[in-house]
Amino acid sequence: MSDRIVIVLHQEHSTPGRVGRLLQERGYALDIRRTPLGQELPENMGDYAGAVVFGGPMSANDEFPWAKRQIDWIGSVLDAGTPYLGLCLGAQMLVRQLGGRVDKHPEGHAEIGYYDLRPTDPHGHGFAEEIGAAWPSRVYQWHREGFDMPSCCEPLAEGDIFPNQAFRCGERAFGLQFHPEVTYAMMCRWTVRAHERMAMPGARPRHEHLHGWHLNDAGVRRWLDAFLDHWLSPPQAATGAQRCAAKDQVPVAALPDRAPAFA
């Protein structure tokens, strides 16, 4: 089995944060690719134990050639049965690969800071039992777009403003809208370098980000440790992710007593 994991980052100075550190502690070598800078993605995923695609300031709907190639490449990761983890933009690109929709909140809201998270019933509660760790009750967010749930995926966690927060497709592919990889140092950089985001509707002020770290990070850290062990463990069933078609999705308007997909 390979001891390498491909790490996809989207800015020159981005880091894989706590996810990268925990993977290295488990003995994995990180093969970092920065696709917007022209670095190519690996063709043979059989040489890797997993793939993690991180967030970035761009949109999964952008027409950049590298972004289109990357969404296509995610399909090859799924076809190979290689464990895939998408964080924020990486989750939204997975949704696009599976035929789902990514869009802004209809009222322009964003999630910037800490927000409540709830496991879904039954999938989210069952997943907590599966990995042996409770979901964190509040998680760190930095996004202004959300996504529909592809029809072949299991919703695992939800929130109030953007309902779809975590999902699984098959046994090996996961998408998380939130950022468990963020360290305190990363949070300090983000809230200074992109301070204008905190003026968006729904965003939290900077002092709440920093205070929220001390209140919430222990639960995020425990969950992420258990999640990574589970994600990298041998699958118990078929590993290939099913393919979804947009036409198979239930229209948002047809879902009773639910906030819209990007609410």
N, C-alpha and C positions, 0 to 999 in steps of 0.2 A: 504494500500500500504506500502511496506517495506521502511524503512529509511536507509537501508544498501547498500553499493556498494562494490563489491569485487575489490580489487586493486592487480594486478599481477606484481610483480617486479622480477628482474633477477640477482641482486647482493645484497650482504649482507648489504651494506650501502646506497643503492639507496633510493630515496624518490619520492613521487608522485608530488613534486614541486607545481607549481601554480595550476594545476588541482586539486590536493588533497585539497589545501587551499580553492579554490572556491567551491568545493563540500561540505566541512565542513561548510562554510559560508551559504550554502543553507540548512543546517540542516541534512546532511547525515553523517552516521557513516561509517568509512573506515575499511573494513575487509582486512588487508594486508596479502597476501600469496607470499612467495618467493619460487617459484617452483624448481629452481636448487638446493636449500638447502634441498629439501625433503618435503616441506610443500605441503599438498594435496589441490586440488581445490574443492570447494563445489559441491555436487551432485545435490542439489535441487535449481535451479535458481529461482524458485518461491519465495524464501525467500529474493531475492535481487531486488533492483530497477535498477541496472545496473552493468556492468563489464567493467573495463578499463585494458587493457594489455599494458604495457609500453615497452620501448626499452631495449637493452642490447648488449654486445659485441659479442654475439653468432649469428649464422645464423639460419634462419627458415628451412634450409636444413640439419641441424645437425642431427645426428642419436642418440642423447641422448634419453633414454627412457622417461624422463620427458618432453622433447620437443614434442615427438610424442603424448604422452598423452594429452598435452596441446592443440595441434592442434585438436585432437579429441574432447576435452572438448569445444572448441570454437563452434563446431557443435551443442552441446547441448544447448549452450547459444542462438544460432540462432533459434533452434527448439522451445525453450521456448518463443521466442519473447521478450526476455530481451534486453534492450538497450546495445549495444556493441560498444566500442571505442577502436581501436587499434592504437597505436602510434609507428611509425618506425617498430621495430621488431613485435609489436602487429598487425600492418597492414599487414606485410608480412606473418605472420602466418594465418591471415584471408584469404589472397589470396591462401595460400596452402590448407586451408580447403575447399575453393570454387573451387579447381581444377586448379588454375593458377600457373604460374612459377615464381620463385624467383632466381635471378642470379646476378653475378657481372657485372660491365660495361665491354664491350668487349675490351676497351682500358685501363682498370685499373683505371678509374677516380673515384673520391669520391666527395661527397658533405660534407664539414666540414666547417661550418660557415654560413653566410647569403647569400641567393640566391633568385632570382626573382621568383615570383609565379603569375600565371594568372588563372582566372576562365575560365572554358570551356564554350562553347556555344552549346546548350542552358542550359545544366544542372547546370553548375557552377553559371552562372548569375542568373538563376531562384532560386537557393538555397540561394544566397545572399538576394534576395527579400523575400524569405520564412522566414529567421531568422531575417531580419531587420538590417543586418550589412554587410558592404563591406568586401571582402576578404583582408587580409593584402597583400601589394605588395611585401614584402620580408620577408622570414621566416628563422628560424634557423634550420640547418640540421646537422646530424652527422651519416652518413652511407656510405657504399661502395657497397651496393647491391640495386637492384631495382626489379620491378615486372611487369608482363603482367597484363592487366586489364581483370579480369574474365568476361565472356560474359554476365552474368546476372546483372552486376553492372553498375551504372551510374558514369562516370568520372566527377569529380567536379572541379579539379584544376590540372594544369600542369606546368612543368618547362622545362628548356633547356637541362640540362645534363641527368637527369632522368625524362622523360616526365610525368609519372604517379605519381601524388603527393597527390591526395585526391579522395576518391570515396565513394559511398553509395550503400549498398545492401539492398533492401527493404526499409522500413521506419526507422528501428531502428539500423542498423549496419553500422558503418563508419570506414574507414581506412585513416589515415593521415601519409604520409611519413616523415613529418617534426615534430618539437618539440615545440608546443605552451606551454608546461608545464615548460619549462626551465626558471629558475630565474637567476638573475645576479650572485648570489652566486654559483649556479650549473654550470654556464658557466665558472666561474673562476676555479672551481675544475676540470671540464672536460679538460680544456685547459692546465692544469698543469699535472694532473695524466695521461692523454693520449696524451701528447704533440707530440708523434711520429706520430700520425695520420695527423698532419698538414704538414708533409713532403710528403703526398700522392699527386698524380697528381690531380689538380683541387681544392685542399684544400686551405682555406684562412689562412693567418698568424694570430697569436693570437691577435695582436692589432686591426685587422679588426673585430674580434668577439666582442671585448669589445666596440669599437666605434659603431659598428652596433646595439648594444643593445639600445643605446641612440637615434639612428635615427629611429629604426623600432619597438621597443617593444610596444609603445602606440597603434599602429594599431593591433598588435597581441593580446594584452590584450582586446581591445574592441570586436574583433571578437570572442575570446574564451568565453567571458562572454555571448554573444548572442547565440553562438553555444551550450553551456552547457544547457541553458534554453530550447532551442529547443529540444535537444537530450533527455532530461528528461521529456518533456511534453507528455501528452497522444497522441498516434498515431491517425492519421485521416483515416488510411486505415489498411489493413491486415498487421500484424507485422512480420510474418515469412520471413526470407531471403530465396530467391530462391536458389536452388542448381545448381552449374555450373559444366559442364564437360569440361575437357581440350580439347576434340575433337571438341567442339563447338566454340572455340576461333578462331578468324581470324589470320592466320599466320602473324608475324611481317613483313615478306618480301612482303606480299600482300597489305600492307598499303602504298599508294602512298604519296610521298612528306612528309613523317614523319620520325623523328629520330627513330632508333630502340628502343625497349622497355626499354633497359638499357643504352641508350645513354646519 
